[in-house]
Amino acid sequence: MQETRIENRVSRIAIDRLVAHPNNPNRMSRANFTKLIRNIEQTGRYEPLIVRPCPQKNCHSCANRNPDVDRISCFQIINGHHRWQALRELGYKTVEAIVWDINDNDTDILLATLNRLGGSDIFEKKLALLNRLNQRMDARKLAKLLPQTAKQIERLTSTLDTRFSIPEKHRASRSNYRALVFFVNNKQQEIVKRALSLAGKGGSRTTITKAAKNAAALTYIAQQFLNSKLEIKP
């Protein structure tokens, strides 16, 4: 069966005709790779790979892995190396991919950016999403599919209360706010509370919410630490 090479269209390509780019810098831990396999196995879905026709007229990499492959009809993976490996382990014979006809320079740029460029989570929406998932599936099962561990999922979903809501007066500019979440033991909690209380004394009277006061105090503590490390006098 002859594969169709259409720019920016999803094509189905024999998995044996794909070869990893030798300079791909992205690596995934075994634990996350196992979760990727489970995701694909459970849903049967995955993002199409990004590939290009092999730049060499005689691509020995493909031919050496499978002598039956026509050396001039193989494809080099630009994005999706781990998906390709996961699909191979699951026994897929073909994969969905988008073929881009690009040169070496553009390929190197994509290798450096495709796995690194991205946005950040809106904390409230991320918590709500985890909570919905947790209502349908327990944390241990979720942890097999999501990047978080079971304990992290349990802790995050337990924080769904008004402590993390943005004050009404600032909701129009909520894009300026970022949530920082970390977990401490009882002793650490007492130290942090005391430090925030001391750092927050004498602050601006216009800072009326507890969350805003804590944010200002934490920023002050962090700045003092940086000043001491950099030997900069405030």
C-alpha positions as CSV (number, residue, x, y, z in Angstrom):
1,M,0.0,0.0,0.0
2,Q,1.5,3.3,-1.1
3,E,1.4,6.1,1.6
4,T,0.2,9.5,0.7
5,R,2.6,12.4,1.2
6,I,0.5,15.5,1.6
7,E,1.9,18.5,3.4
8,N,0.0,19.3,6.7
9,R,-2.4,16.4,6.3
10,V,-2.5,13.4,8.5
11,S,-1.2,10.3,6.6
12,R,-0.9,6.7,7.7
13,I,2.6,5.4,7.5
14,A,4.0,2.0,8.1
15,I,5.8,2.0,11.4
16,D,8.9,0.3,9.9
17,R,9.4,3.2,7.6
18,L,10.0,5.6,10.5
19,V,13.5,6.3,11.9
20,A,14.4,8.5,14.9
21,H,16.3,11.7,14.3
22,P,19.8,11.1,15.6
23,N,19.9,14.5,17.3
24,N,16.6,14.4,19.1
25,P,17.4,15.9,22.6
26,N,14.2,15.0,24.3
27,R,14.2,12.1,26.9
28,M,11.3,10.7,28.9
29,S,11.6,8.8,32.2
30,R,10.6,5.2,32.2
31,A,7.7,5.9,34.6
32,N,6.2,8.6,32.3
33,F,6.8,6.4,29.2
34,T,4.9,3.6,30.9
35,K,2.0,6.1,31.5
36,L,2.2,7.1,27.8
37,I,1.8,3.5,26.8
38,R,-1.2,3.0,29.1
39,N,-2.8,6.2,27.8
40,I,-2.6,5.0,24.2
41,E,-3.6,1.5,25.1
42,Q,-6.7,2.7,27.0
43,T,-7.9,5.4,24.6
44,G,-6.6,4.2,21.3
45,R,-5.7,7.8,20.6
46,Y,-2.5,9.8,20.2
47,E,-1.3,13.0,18.6
48,P,-0.1,12.4,15.1
49,L,3.7,12.4,14.7
50,I,5.6,15.1,12.8
51,V,8.0,13.6,10.3
52,R,9.8,14.5,7.1
53,P,11.1,12.4,4.2
54,C,14.5,11.1,5.1
55,P,17.1,13.6,3.8
56,Q,19.4,10.9,2.6
57,K,18.7,9.4,-0.7
58,N,19.8,6.0,0.7
59,C,18.7,5.9,4.2
60,H,20.6,3.0,5.7
61,S,19.0,3.4,9.1
62,C,15.7,2.2,7.9
63,A,17.1,-0.4,5.6
64,N,19.3,-1.9,8.3
65,R,16.3,-2.3,10.6
66,N,14.1,-3.8,8.0
67,P,15.7,-4.9,4.7
68,D,12.3,-5.0,3.0
69,V,11.8,-1.2,3.3
70,D,12.5,0.8,0.2
71,R,15.4,3.0,1.2
72,I,14.0,6.1,-0.5
73,S,10.5,5.9,1.1
74,C,11.3,6.2,4.8
75,F,10.6,9.1,7.1
76,Q,12.6,10.8,9.9
77,I,10.8,11.7,13.1
78,I,10.9,15.3,14.1
79,N,8.3,15.2,16.9
80,G,6.8,12.1,18.5
81,H,9.8,9.8,19.2
82,H,8.3,8.5,22.4
83,R,4.8,8.0,20.9
84,W,6.5,6.0,18.1
85,Q,8.3,3.8,20.6
86,A,5.1,3.3,22.6
87,L,3.2,2.4,19.5
88,R,5.9,-0.1,18.5
89,E,5.6,-1.7,22.0
90,L,1.9,-1.9,21.6
91,G,2.3,-3.7,18.3
92,Y,1.0,-1.0,15.9
93,K,1.9,-1.7,12.3
94,T,1.1,1.8,11.0
95,V,1.0,5.3,12.7
96,E,-0.7,8.5,11.9
97,A,1.7,11.3,11.0
98,I,1.9,14.7,9.4
99,V,4.6,14.9,6.7
100,W,6.6,18.2,6.5
101,D,9.0,18.8,3.7
102,I,11.6,20.9,5.6
103,N,15.3,21.4,5.5
104,D,17.9,20.5,8.1
105,N,18.0,24.0,9.6
106,D,14.2,24.2,10.2
107,T,14.3,20.6,11.5
108,D,16.9,21.5,14.1
109,I,14.8,24.5,15.2
110,L,11.8,22.3,15.6
111,L,13.8,19.6,17.5
112,A,14.8,22.4,19.9
113,T,11.3,23.8,20.4
114,L,8.5,21.4,19.8
115,N,9.0,19.6,23.1
116,R,9.7,22.7,25.1
117,L,7.4,25.5,24.0
118,G,4.1,25.5,25.9
119,G,1.8,27.4,28.2
120,S,1.2,27.1,31.9
121,D,-1.8,25.7,33.8
122,I,-4.4,28.0,35.2
123,F,-4.4,26.6,38.7
124,E,-8.1,26.8,39.4
125,K,-9.0,25.0,36.2
126,K,-6.3,22.4,36.7
127,L,-7.6,21.6,40.1
128,A,-11.2,21.4,38.8
129,L,-10.1,19.1,36.0
130,L,-8.2,16.8,38.5
131,N,-11.3,16.8,40.7
132,R,-13.6,15.8,37.9
133,L,-11.3,13.0,36.9
134,N,-10.9,11.9,40.6
135,Q,-14.7,11.6,40.9
136,R,-14.7,9.1,38.1
137,M,-11.5,7.3,38.9
138,D,-9.5,6.9,42.1
139,A,-6.1,8.5,42.6
140,R,-4.2,5.3,42.1
141,K,-5.7,4.5,38.7
142,L,-5.3,8.2,37.7
143,A,-1.6,8.2,38.7
144,K,-1.0,5.4,36.1
145,L,-2.2,7.8,33.4
146,L,-1.3,11.3,34.6
147,P,2.1,12.9,35.3
148,Q,1.2,13.3,39.0
149,T,1.6,10.5,41.7
150,A,-1.4,9.3,43.6
151,K,-0.4,11.3,46.7
152,Q,0.0,14.5,44.6
153,I,-3.5,14.0,43.1
154,E,-5.0,13.4,46.5
155,R,-3.3,16.5,48.0
156,L,-4.2,18.7,45.0
157,T,-7.9,17.7,44.9
158,S,-8.1,18.3,48.6
159,T,-7.2,22.0,48.1
160,L,-10.4,22.8,46.2
161,D,-11.7,25.5,48.6
162,T,-11.9,29.2,48.8
163,R,-8.3,29.6,49.9
164,F,-7.2,29.4,46.3
165,S,-9.8,31.7,44.8
166,I,-8.6,35.0,43.4
167,P,-10.2,38.1,45.2
168,E,-13.2,39.4,43.3
169,K,-11.6,42.9,42.8
170,H,-8.6,41.2,40.9
171,R,-10.5,38.7,38.8
172,A,-10.5,40.9,35.7
173,S,-6.7,40.7,35.8
174,R,-6.4,37.1,36.9
175,S,-3.8,36.4,34.1
176,N,-1.4,38.4,36.3
177,Y,-1.6,35.8,39.1
178,R,0.2,32.5,39.3
179,A,-0.3,29.8,41.9
180,L,2.6,28.3,43.7
181,V,1.8,25.0,45.4
182,F,4.2,23.1,47.7
183,F,3.7,20.7,50.6
184,V,5.4,20.9,54.0
185,N,5.5,18.8,57.2
186,N,4.1,20.1,60.5
187,K,7.4,21.6,61.7
188,Q,8.1,23.3,58.4
189,Q,4.5,24.7,58.4
190,E,5.0,26.3,61.8
191,I,8.3,27.9,60.6
192,V,6.7,29.2,57.4
193,K,3.7,30.6,59.3
194,R,5.9,32.4,61.7
195,A,8.1,33.8,59.0
196,L,5.1,35.0,57.0
197,S,3.6,36.6,60.1
198,L,6.8,38.5,60.9
199,A,7.5,39.5,57.3
200,G,3.9,40.7,56.9
201,K,4.0,43.1,59.8
202,G,4.2,46.7,58.9
203,G,3.0,46.1,55.3
204,S,0.8,48.3,53.3
205,R,-2.7,48.8,54.7
206,T,-4.1,48.6,51.2
207,T,-3.2,44.9,51.2
208,I,-6.4,43.7,52.8
209,T,-6.7,40.0,51.9
210,K,-4.8,37.3,53.8
211,A,-3.7,35.7,50.5
212,A,-2.3,39.1,49.3
213,K,-0.5,39.6,52.6
214,N,1.1,36.2,52.5
215,A,2.1,36.7,48.8
216,A,3.8,40.0,49.8
217,A,5.5,38.5,52.8
218,L,6.8,35.5,50.9
219,T,8.1,37.8,48.2
220,Y,9.9,39.9,50.8
221,I,11.5,36.8,52.4
222,A,12.6,35.5,49.0
223,Q,14.1,38.9,48.1
224,Q,16.0,39.1,51.4
225,F,17.4,35.6,50.7
226,L,18.5,36.7,47.2
227,N,20.1,39.8,48.6
228,S,22.1,37.8,51.1
229,K,23.3,35.4,48.4
230,L,24.1,38.1,45.9
231,E,25.6,40.3,48.7
232,I,23.3,43.2,47.6
233,K,22.2,45.5,50.3
234,P,18.5,46.3,50.2
